[in-house]
Amino acid sequence: MALPEGDSGVGHSFGLEFDGITIKAITEVSGLKMEQDVAEYEESSPDGKYQIRRLPGRLKAPEINLTRRLTADNHFDKWVKDSRLGNMTDVRKGGAIIVFDFEGNPVKRYKLVNAWPKSLEVGNLKAGDTSYLSEKLVLTCESIEVE
C-alpha cells in the first residue's frame, strides 16, 4: 500500500467500506480531518515571567462528505433510513475511506470509528440537464485513524 519513493499521492478513486461491503464509486471525499481542542492555561515561570501554556485537549468529531453518482445501489438509503428510526446500535458502524490508485489498488485507508449518516442529499434534478445526478452522504463519527 505504500507509494513508491518520490511519488505523490494521486487519488484516482475512493471507496467507502463498511459491513464487509466496499462502495468504490465515490467521486469526492471532503472533511477527512483529525483535529483536537487546545487547552490553554496561564502560569508564572520560576523567574516570574508570564507564560501561556498550550496542551492537547479533547478530540473533535469530524463530519465527512462523500459524493457519488446516483445509482441503483441502496446501501446509503438503507443506512440513512435505519438512523432515522433511531436504532443506533445497528447504525453506528466501523468502516474506512479507501484511496485507490489508477490500477485500483488501495493506497491509504482512513478508519472511521462509530460512523453513522447525518444526511443524504440528492443533487439538483433538472429536466433536460445532461450532467449526471449525484448523491451526497454526510457521515459523522467519533474519530478517524490512519491505517
Secondary structure, 3 states (H helix, E strand, C coil): CCCCCCCCCCCCEEEEEECCEEEEEEEEEECCCCEEEEEEEEEECCCCCEEEEEEEEEEECCEEEEEEECCCCCHHHHHHHHHHCCCHHHHCEEEEEEEECCCCCEEEEEEEEEEEEEEEEECCCCCCCCCCCEEEEEEECCEEEEC
